[in-house]
Amino acid sequence: MPTEWIWLNGKTLPLSEARIGVEDRGFQFADGVYEVIRLYNGVPFTLAEHLQRLVRSAAAIDIALPLDVDKLDREIRNSIAQQRAGEGMIYLQLTRGCAPRNHVIPADISATLLFYFRPLPPVAMAGRGKGARIVSVPDERWKRCWIKSIALLPNILAKTQAVSGGYDEAVFIDDDIVTECSASNLFVVMNGALVTHPVGPKVLPGITRAVLLELARELGIVVEERPIRQVEAMAAAEIFITSTTREITWVKSWNDKPAGGERCGPVTLALHQAFQERVRNDTKGIPTSSVIAKSA
């Protein structure tokens, strides 16, 4: 089995040898933030946008990045090249660091920063796939969901509940309003318009979400960012979910009721085709991993 590598606080070493202190505040308090960056044939897609969101999330909880964004960008790209990483993702995590356990944030502490690569299967072509089965769950999360926090226990419990019940994803409902899903953003198509809940206390500013809204406007699709009641959303002509790793997945059923005609609708299909075209355009250069392979 090939060695898995991790970049940890400026050093690259086998993942199996990586060690973080027991009193790291990420471990004891979930005091940290994270990002997941998709790689297509070894090229990171929307890396700048992910790193900008990382900076926003870190600033929101007052964690200072141990290196500037340009340096981090280079370190990630160098790591991808060294590992000849192909189709997959980079998981990146930043915690406040290691210090004696205390609820009060210490004044002098060094952040812990790490990232590593994991392979993923290629995403299906637009419109293909069996469609997702989703189920509603109460939204019991905190009110700063726009921070990409590693404190994901409510998301984990919701996702596990959904999968244990034979579903693919859980949809959070807050006072009858559809917010987002346990690991994705949710969109519906009503009267030809693309509708999704605005970013805020209960909705993460998904990078795929942002790209999709931009593409929708380019395609002339009306975009509405507003709260949606559950009964309204469930009756939509088309429903789909988005994330960095899944791109766009059309929804086949919601709470065991047929959704969106149990098919990938025309707006969903057009958006997914446009998204995959954007990916091809943004990653069409020869991957660094391929260059290294040829020169090795």
C-alpha positions, 0 to 999 in steps of 0.5 A, a space after each residue: 500500500 503506498 505511503 500516505 503523506 501529511 504536511 504538518 506545521 511545515 514538515 512533510 512526513 508519513 501520515 502514520 507517523 504524524 503526532 499532535 499533542 493531547 492538549 491540542 485545543 482542536 482535540 479538546 475543544 473543537 477549537 479550529 476550522 477546516 477546508 476541503 479542496 477538490 482536485 481534478 487530475 492533480 489540479 486544485 479547483 477554486 483553491 484561492 476561494 477556499 483559502 479566502 474562506 479559511 482566512 475568514 473563518 480563522 479571523 472569526 474565532 481569532 486564530 492567526 494563520 502561521 504562514 501567509 496565504 500565498 505561502 500556504 498556496 505554494 505549499 499545497 501545490 508543492 505537496 500535490 506535485 510531490 505526491 503525484 496526487 490525481 483525482 481526489 481532495 485535500 483536507 486542511 485543518 487549522 487549530 489554535 494549537 497546544 496548551 494546558 487545558 483551560 477554557 480561557 484562550 491563552 495569550 501565547 500559543 502557536 497554531 497547528 496547521 495540517 493538510 493531506 491528500 485523499 483520492 476520490 472516484 471521478 464525479 459522474 457526468 451531469 444528469 447521471 446517477 440514481 439521485 439522492 434520498 434526503 430526510 428532514 431533521 431539526 436544526 440544532 446547530 449554533 448560529 455561526 454556521 458561516 464559520 467552517 468550524 471543526 465542531 461538527 457533532 450535530 452534522 455528524 449525528 444528523 448524517 449518521 441518522 440519515 444514512 442509518 435510515 437508508 437516506 443519503 443526506 439530512 436536511 436541517 429544518 429551523 422553525 419550518 425553514 429549510 437551511 442547508 444539509 449536514 454536508 451540503 447546500 440545498 437548492 430548489 427550482 420553482 417557476 424557473 427560478 433557482 432558490 436557496 437560503 442566503 448565507 448567514 447564521 445557519 448556512 455555510 458559504 459553500 464554494 460550489 454554491 458560490 460558483 453555481 450562483 455565478 453560473 446561473 446568472 451567466 445562463 440567464 437563470 433567475 436567482 433568489 436567495 431567501 428563506 424557503 419553508 419546508 412544504 414549499 421546498 418539497 413541492 419544487 419542480 427540481 431539488 439538488 444538493 451541492 458540495 466540493 466533493 459531490 459537485 451537484 446531486 439531484 434529489 429523487 425523494 424527500 421524507 420518502 416522498 417523490 421529489 422533483 419528478 424523480 428525475 434530474 430536471 433541465 435546470 439542474 442538468 444545465 447548471 451541472 453541465 456548466 459547472 463541469 465545463 468551468 472545472 475543465 476550463 480552470 483545470 485544463 493545464 497539464 497537472 504538475 503531477 504529470 509534469 513530474 511523472 514525465 521528467 522522473 
